[in-house]
Amino acid sequence: MRSSEFVELRYEVESGVALVTVDRPERHNAWGGRTAVEYRWALHHAHTDPDVRVVVVTGAGADFSVGADTALLGRISDDGGRYRAEEAELPPFPDDAPPALRHNHTYPLAISTPVIAAINGRCAGVGLVVATYADLRFAADDARITTSFARLGLPAEYGIGWILPRLVGVAGAAQLLYTSAIVDAAEAFRLGLVQRVVPAAELVPATLEFARRLARESSGESLRMMKRQLFVDAWEDLETAYIRSVEEMNRAVAHPDMREGLAALRERRPTDFLRR
C-alpha cells in the first residue's frame, strides 16, 4: 500500500523525519482495522526508506486517539464477540524480527527506525498501546492518558501488560491498569511514561525539532543498530548480544558515518549525517 492510498493517516517526510498523523479528528482519531493497516504500512515505508531516520506519530485535531472505535466495539459485542479482521495486504516483518515482535502492535519495535509518539489531548485504550510501543513519548501539557480497559471489561490489550511495567514498573502499571485512572501529563512524566512535557501548541513543532536534530546529529547507522540492540537483542542472552555488538562495532569503523563523526570532531562542528 502506497502512502498516497492512505485514507485515515497522513504521511509526510522532511529533513530525515516521517510525520505520521492519525487523521480521523471527527472520531477523535478512534482506532479501527483500516487505521492499523495504514499505520503498519507507514512504519514499513519509514523502515525501508533510507531518507527516513526517525518517525513521529501524532493525532490530528484535539486528540492523539481515544482508543478503539466504539461503533466497532458495539457491533462486536452485539455479535457475541465475533468480528472480521480488515482484509488488506500487510507489509513483511523485518528479517531479524523475533517471533514476539511479529505482531501488528509490536511492529514499531521490530523496525530499524526510532518512533516518537507526540501525545496530544486524550490518549486511551489502544491509543495508549500505540504510544507505549513507541521508543519515546512526548506529551502536551493538557494531555489526558488512561488505559480504560478495566472499565470496559477488557484485559490489558495487545501485550501492553508486558511492556507497560518495563516503562513505569510493576506497581505503576498495576495502578494504571487496575483503576483506569485518567492521569495528566505531569503525572505521566513523574511515572516515567513520557519523557518530555511541552505546551500543547508547541507539541508537534518541538517533537519534530527533536526528531530532526536526532536525524541530523546522530548517525543513522548507529540508530539502526541501537534500536535493534534495545528491542531485538533483548530476546537473546547477554553473550549473543555482546558478541553481536563487537562484530557490528568492527564493521562500523569502516562505515562513512564514522568518517563524518571524526571529521566533525576534528573540525569542532556539529555532526550532519543528512549532509553526508
C-alpha positions as a Markdown table, in Angstrom:
| # | Residue | x | y | z |
|---|---|---|---|---|
| 1 | Met | 0.0 | 0.0 | 0.0 |
| 2 | Arg | 1.4 | 3.4 | -1.0 |
| 3 | Ser | 1.1 | 6.3 | 1.3 |
| 4 | Ser | -0.9 | 8.1 | -1.4 |
| 5 | Glu | -3.6 | 5.4 | -0.8 |
| 6 | Phe | -4.0 | 6.2 | 2.9 |
| 7 | Val | -7.4 | 7.5 | 4.0 |
| 8 | Glu | -7.1 | 7.5 | 7.8 |
| 9 | Leu | -3.4 | 8.6 | 8.1 |
| 10 | Arg | -1.2 | 11.3 | 6.6 |
| 11 | Tyr | 2.4 | 10.5 | 5.9 |
| 12 | Glu | 4.9 | 13.3 | 5.2 |
| 13 | Val | 8.7 | 13.2 | 5.1 |
| 14 | Glu | 11.0 | 16.1 | 5.6 |
| 15 | Ser | 14.6 | 16.5 | 6.8 |
| 16 | Gly | 15.0 | 12.9 | 7.7 |
| 17 | Val | 11.8 | 12.6 | 9.7 |
| 18 | Ala | 8.5 | 10.9 | 8.7 |
| 19 | Leu | 5.5 | 12.6 | 10.4 |
| 20 | Val | 2.6 | 10.1 | 10.7 |
| 21 | Thr | -0.7 | 11.7 | 11.6 |
| 22 | Val | -3.8 | 9.7 | 12.5 |
| 23 | Asp | -6.4 | 11.8 | 10.6 |
| 24 | Arg | -9.8 | 11.0 | 11.9 |
| 25 | Pro | -10.4 | 14.1 | 14.0 |
| 26 | Glu | -14.2 | 13.8 | 13.6 |
| 27 | Arg | -13.9 | 10.5 | 15.5 |
| 28 | His | -11.2 | 11.8 | 17.9 |
| 29 | Asn | -8.8 | 9.5 | 16.0 |
| 30 | Ala | -10.6 | 6.4 | 17.1 |
| 31 | Trp | -8.6 | 3.3 | 16.1 |
| 32 | Gly | -10.0 | 0.7 | 13.6 |
| 33 | Gly | -8.8 | -2.0 | 11.4 |
| 34 | Arg | -8.1 | 0.3 | 8.5 |
| 35 | Thr | -6.1 | 2.6 | 10.8 |
| 36 | Ala | -4.0 | -0.3 | 12.0 |
| 37 | Val | -3.2 | -1.4 | 8.4 |
| 38 | Glu | -2.2 | 2.0 | 7.3 |
| 39 | Tyr | 0.0 | 2.6 | 10.4 |
| 40 | Arg | 1.8 | -0.6 | 9.7 |
| 41 | Trp | 2.4 | 0.4 | 6.1 |
| 42 | Ala | 3.6 | 3.8 | 7.2 |
| 43 | Leu | 6.1 | 2.2 | 9.5 |
| 44 | His | 7.3 | -0.1 | 6.8 |
| 45 | His | 7.9 | 2.8 | 4.4 |
| 46 | Ala | 9.9 | 4.6 | 7.1 |
| 47 | His | 11.9 | 1.4 | 7.8 |
| 48 | Thr | 12.7 | 0.8 | 4.1 |
| 49 | Asp | 13.3 | 4.5 | 3.1 |
| 50 | Pro | 17.0 | 5.4 | 3.5 |
| 51 | Asp | 16.0 | 9.1 | 3.7 |
| 52 | Val | 13.9 | 8.5 | 6.9 |
| 53 | Arg | 15.9 | 8.3 | 10.1 |
| 54 | Val | 13.1 | 9.0 | 12.7 |
| 55 | Val | 9.3 | 8.6 | 12.8 |
| 56 | Val | 6.9 | 11.0 | 14.8 |
| 57 | Val | 3.3 | 9.8 | 15.3 |
| 58 | Thr | 0.6 | 12.1 | 16.5 |
| 59 | Gly | -3.2 | 12.7 | 16.1 |
| 60 | Ala | -5.0 | 15.3 | 14.0 |
| 61 | Gly | -7.1 | 17.8 | 15.9 |
| 62 | Ala | -7.6 | 17.8 | 19.6 |
| 63 | Asp | -6.7 | 14.2 | 20.5 |
| 64 | Phe | -4.0 | 11.6 | 20.0 |
| 65 | Ser | -6.5 | 8.7 | 20.0 |
| 66 | Val | -9.4 | 7.9 | 22.2 |
| 67 | Gly | -8.9 | 4.2 | 21.6 |
| 68 | Ala | -10.9 | 1.7 | 19.6 |
| 69 | Asp | -13.8 | 2.9 | 17.6 |
| 70 | Thr | -16.8 | 2.5 | 19.9 |
| 71 | Ala | -19.1 | 1.8 | 17.0 |
| 72 | Leu | -16.9 | -1.1 | 16.0 |
| 73 | Leu | -16.8 | -2.3 | 19.6 |
| 74 | Gly | -20.6 | -2.2 | 19.9 |
| 75 | Arg | -21.0 | -4.3 | 16.8 |
| 76 | Ile | -18.5 | -6.9 | 18.1 |
| 77 | Ser | -20.3 | -7.0 | 21.5 |
| 78 | Asp | -23.7 | -7.3 | 19.8 |
| 79 | Asp | -22.4 | -10.1 | 17.6 |
| 80 | Gly | -21.2 | -12.2 | 20.6 |
| 81 | Gly | -17.6 | -11.2 | 20.3 |
| 82 | Arg | -17.2 | -12.1 | 16.6 |
| 83 | Tyr | -15.5 | -9.6 | 14.3 |
| 84 | Arg | -14.0 | -9.6 | 10.8 |
| 85 | Ala | -10.4 | -8.6 | 10.5 |
| 86 | Glu | -9.5 | -5.9 | 8.0 |
| 87 | Glu | -8.9 | -7.6 | 4.6 |
| 88 | Ala | -5.8 | -6.0 | 3.3 |
| 89 | Glu | -2.3 | -6.9 | 2.3 |
| 90 | Leu | 0.2 | -6.2 | 5.0 |
| 91 | Pro | 4.0 | -5.4 | 4.7 |
| 92 | Pro | 6.5 | -8.0 | 5.7 |
| 93 | Phe | 8.2 | -8.1 | 9.1 |
| 94 | Pro | 12.0 | -7.3 | 9.1 |
| 95 | Asp | 14.0 | -10.4 | 8.6 |
| 96 | Asp | 15.7 | -10.3 | 12.0 |
| 97 | Ala | 12.4 | -9.7 | 13.9 |
| 98 | Pro | 12.0 | -12.4 | 16.7 |
| 99 | Pro | 8.6 | -14.2 | 16.9 |
| 100 | Ala | 7.4 | -11.9 | 19.8 |
| 101 | Leu | 7.7 | -8.9 | 17.6 |
| 102 | Arg | 5.9 | -10.3 | 14.6 |
| 103 | His | 2.5 | -8.8 | 15.5 |
| 104 | Asn | 0.7 | -5.7 | 14.3 |
| 105 | His | 1.1 | -3.7 | 17.5 |
| 106 | Thr | 4.7 | -4.8 | 18.2 |
| 107 | Tyr | 5.8 | -3.9 | 14.7 |
| 108 | Pro | 7.2 | -0.5 | 15.8 |
| 109 | Leu | 9.7 | -2.3 | 17.9 |
| 110 | Ala | 10.9 | -4.5 | 15.1 |
| 111 | Ile | 11.7 | -1.8 | 12.6 |
| 112 | Ser | 15.1 | -0.1 | 12.4 |
| 113 | Thr | 13.7 | 3.5 | 12.8 |
| 114 | Pro | 13.1 | 5.1 | 16.1 |
| 115 | Val | 9.5 | 6.1 | 16.7 |
| 116 | Ile | 8.4 | 9.1 | 18.9 |
| 117 | Ala | 4.8 | 9.5 | 20.0 |
| 118 | Ala | 3.6 | 13.1 | 20.3 |
| 119 | Ile | 0.6 | 12.7 | 22.6 |
| 120 | Asn | -1.9 | 15.4 | 22.3 |
| 121 | Gly | -5.2 | 15.6 | 24.1 |
| 122 | Arg | -6.8 | 12.3 | 25.0 |
| 123 | Cys | -4.9 | 9.1 | 24.7 |
| 124 | Ala | -6.8 | 6.0 | 25.8 |
| 125 | Gly | -7.0 | 2.2 | 25.3 |
| 126 | Val | -5.5 | 1.1 | 22.0 |
| 127 | Gly | -4.3 | 4.7 | 21.5 |
| 128 | Leu | -2.1 | 4.2 | 24.6 |
| 129 | Val | -1.0 | 0.8 | 23.2 |
| 130 | Val | 0.3 | 2.7 | 20.1 |
| 131 | Ala | 2.1 | 5.2 | 22.3 |
| 132 | Thr | 3.7 | 2.5 | 24.5 |
| 133 | Tyr | 5.2 | 0.7 | 21.6 |
| 134 | Ala | 7.0 | 3.9 | 20.5 |
| 135 | Asp | 10.6 | 4.4 | 21.6 |
| 136 | Leu | 9.9 | 7.7 | 23.3 |
| 137 | Arg | 6.8 | 9.7 | 24.2 |
| 138 | Phe | 6.4 | 13.5 | 24.4 |
| 139 | Ala | 3.2 | 14.9 | 25.8 |
| 140 | Ala | 1.3 | 18.1 | 25.6 |
| 141 | Asp | 0.7 | 19.7 | 28.9 |
| 142 | Asp | -3.0 | 19.2 | 28.6 |
| 143 | Ala | -2.8 | 15.5 | 27.6 |
| 144 | Arg | -5.0 | 13.1 | 29.5 |
| 145 | Ile | -4.0 | 9.5 | 29.5 |
| 146 | Thr | -5.8 | 6.3 | 30.6 |
| 147 | Thr | -5.7 | 2.6 | 30.0 |
| 148 | Ser | -9.5 | 2.4 | 30.1 |
| 149 | Phe | -9.6 | -1.4 | 29.7 |
| 150 | Ala | -10.9 | -2.3 | 33.2 |
| 151 | Arg | -13.9 | 0.0 | 32.8 |
| 152 | Leu | -14.9 | -1.9 | 29.6 |
| 153 | Gly | -14.4 | -5.4 | 31.0 |
| 154 | Leu | -11.3 | -6.0 | 28.8 |
| 155 | Pro | -7.8 | -7.3 | 29.6 |
| 156 | Ala | -4.7 | -5.3 | 29.1 |
| 157 | Glu | -4.8 | -5.4 | 25.3 |
| 158 | Tyr | -2.1 | -6.3 | 22.7 |
| 159 | Gly | 0.7 | -7.1 | 25.1 |
| 160 | Ile | 0.6 | -3.7 | 27.0 |
| 161 | Gly | 0.5 | -5.7 | 30.3 |
| 162 | Trp | 4.0 | -6.9 | 29.3 |
| 163 | Ile | 5.5 | -3.6 | 28.1 |
| 164 | Leu | 3.9 | -1.1 | 30.5 |
| 165 | Pro | 5.8 | -2.5 | 33.6 |
| 166 | Arg | 9.0 | -2.1 | 31.7 |
| 167 | Leu | 8.2 | 1.6 | 31.3 |
| 168 | Val | 6.8 | 2.5 | 34.7 |
| 169 | Gly | 7.4 | -0.5 | 36.9 |
| 170 | Val | 5.0 | -3.2 | 38.0 |
| 171 | Ala | 3.3 | -1.2 | 40.7 |
| 172 | Gly | 2.9 | 1.8 | 38.4 |
| 173 | Ala | 1.5 | -0.4 | 35.7 |
| 174 | Ala | -0.9 | -2.1 | 38.1 |
| 175 | Gln | -2.2 | 1.3 | 39.2 |
| 176 | Leu | -2.8 | 2.5 | 35.7 |
| 177 | Leu | -4.3 | -0.8 | 34.5 |
| 178 | Tyr | -6.5 | -1.7 | 37.6 |
| 179 | Thr | -8.0 | 1.7 | 38.1 |
| 180 | Ser | -8.2 | 3.1 | 34.5 |
| 181 | Ala | -7.4 | 6.4 | 36.2 |
| 182 | Ile | -7.0 | 9.4 | 34.0 |
| 183 | Val | -3.5 | 10.8 | 34.5 |
| 184 | Asp | -2.3 | 14.2 | 33.3 |
| 185 | Ala | 1.0 | 14.8 | 31.5 |
| 186 | Ala | 2.8 | 15.8 | 34.7 |
| 187 | Glu | 1.9 | 12.6 | 36.4 |
| 188 | Ala | 2.8 | 10.6 | 33.3 |
| 189 | Phe | 6.2 | 12.3 | 33.3 |
| 190 | Arg | 6.6 | 11.5 | 37.0 |
| 191 | Leu | 5.8 | 7.9 | 36.4 |
| 192 | Gly | 8.3 | 7.8 | 33.5 |
| 193 | Leu | 5.7 | 7.0 | 30.9 |
| 194 | Val | 6.5 | 10.2 | 29.0 |
| 195 | Gln | 10.0 | 11.7 | 28.6 |
| 196 | Arg | 9.0 | 15.3 | 27.9 |
| 197 | Val | 6.1 | 17.7 | 28.6 |
| 198 | Val | 5.6 | 20.8 | 26.4 |
| 199 | Pro | 2.9 | 23.4 | 25.9 |
| 200 | Ala | 0.1 | 22.0 | 23.8 |
| 201 | Ala | 0.6 | 24.5 | 20.9 |
| 202 | Glu | 4.3 | 23.5 | 20.8 |
| 203 | Leu | 4.0 | 19.7 | 20.9 |
| 204 | Val | 4.4 | 18.8 | 17.3 |
| 205 | Pro | 6.9 | 21.5 | 16.4 |
| 206 | Ala | 9.0 | 20.6 | 19.5 |
| 207 | Thr | 8.8 | 16.9 | 18.8 |
| 208 | Leu | 9.7 | 17.5 | 15.1 |
| 209 | Glu | 12.6 | 19.7 | 16.1 |
| 210 | Phe | 14.0 | 17.0 | 18.4 |
| 211 | Ala | 13.5 | 14.3 | 15.8 |
| 212 | Arg | 15.2 | 16.4 | 13.1 |
| 213 | Arg | 18.1 | 17.1 | 15.3 |
| 214 | Leu | 18.3 | 13.4 | 16.1 |
| 215 | Ala | 18.2 | 12.6 | 12.3 |
| 216 | Arg | 20.9 | 15.2 | 11.6 |
| 217 | Glu | 23.3 | 14.8 | 14.5 |
| 218 | Ser | 23.0 | 11.1 | 15.3 |
| 219 | Ser | 24.3 | 8.5 | 12.8 |
| 220 | Gly | 21.5 | 6.7 | 11.0 |
| 221 | Glu | 23.6 | 3.6 | 11.1 |
| 222 | Ser | 24.1 | 4.0 | 14.9 |
| 223 | Leu | 20.3 | 4.5 | 15.4 |
| 224 | Arg | 19.6 | 1.4 | 13.4 |
| 225 | Met | 22.0 | -0.8 | 15.4 |
| 226 | Met | 21.0 | 0.7 | 18.8 |
| 227 | Lys | 17.3 | 0.2 | 18.2 |
| 228 | Arg | 17.9 | -3.5 | 17.3 |
| 229 | Gln | 20.1 | -3.8 | 20.4 |
| 230 | Leu | 17.4 | -2.3 | 22.7 |
| 231 | Phe | 14.4 | -4.3 | 21.4 |
| 232 | Val | 15.5 | -7.3 | 19.3 |
| 233 | Asp | 18.6 | -8.3 | 21.2 |
| 234 | Ala | 16.5 | -8.2 | 24.4 |
| 235 | Trp | 15.2 | -11.6 | 23.3 |
| 236 | Glu | 18.7 | -13.0 | 23.2 |
| 237 | Asp | 21.1 | -13.9 | 26.0 |
| 238 | Leu | 23.8 | -11.4 | 27.1 |
| 239 | Glu | 26.6 | -13.4 | 25.4 |
| 240 | Thr | 24.9 | -13.3 | 22.0 |
| 241 | Ala | 24.1 | -9.6 | 22.4 |
| 242 | Tyr | 27.7 | -8.8 | 23.4 |
| 243 | Ile | 29.3 | -10.7 | 20.5 |
| 244 | Arg | 27.0 | -9.1 | 18.0 |
| 245 | Ser | 27.8 | -5.6 | 19.4 |
| 246 | Val | 31.5 | -6.3 | 18.9 |
| 247 | Glu | 31.0 | -7.6 | 15.4 |
| 248 | Glu | 28.9 | -4.5 | 14.5 |
| 249 | Met | 31.5 | -2.2 | 16.1 |
| 250 | Asn | 34.2 | -3.7 | 13.9 |
| 251 | Arg | 32.1 | -3.1 | 10.8 |
| 252 | Ala | 31.1 | 0.4 | 11.9 |
| 253 | Val | 34.6 | 1.8 | 11.9 |
| 254 | Ala | 34.7 | 1.4 | 8.1 |
| 255 | His | 31.2 | 3.0 | 7.6 |
| 256 | Pro | 31.0 | 6.5 | 6.2 |
| 257 | Asp | 29.1 | 7.7 | 9.3 |
| 258 | Met | 32.3 | 7.1 | 11.3 |
| 259 | Arg | 34.2 | 9.4 | 8.9 |
| 260 | Glu | 31.6 | 12.1 | 9.4 |
| 261 | Gly | 31.8 | 11.8 | 13.2 |
| 262 | Leu | 35.6 | 12.0 | 13.2 |
| 263 | Ala | 35.6 | 14.9 | 10.7 |
| 264 | Ala | 33.1 | 16.9 | 12.9 |
| 265 | Leu | 35.2 | 16.2 | 16.0 |
| 266 | Arg | 38.4 | 17.4 | 14.2 |
| 267 | Glu | 36.6 | 20.5 | 12.8 |
| 268 | Arg | 34.9 | 21.2 | 16.1 |
| 269 | Arg | 31.4 | 21.4 | 14.4 |
| 270 | Pro | 28.1 | 19.6 | 14.9 |
| 271 | Thr | 27.7 | 16.4 | 13.0 |
| 272 | Asp | 25.5 | 16.4 | 10.0 |
| 273 | Phe | 24.7 | 12.9 | 8.9 |
| 274 | Leu | 22.0 | 14.1 | 6.5 |
| 275 | Arg | 24.6 | 16.1 | 4.5 |
| 276 | Arg | 27.0 | 13.2 | 4.2 |
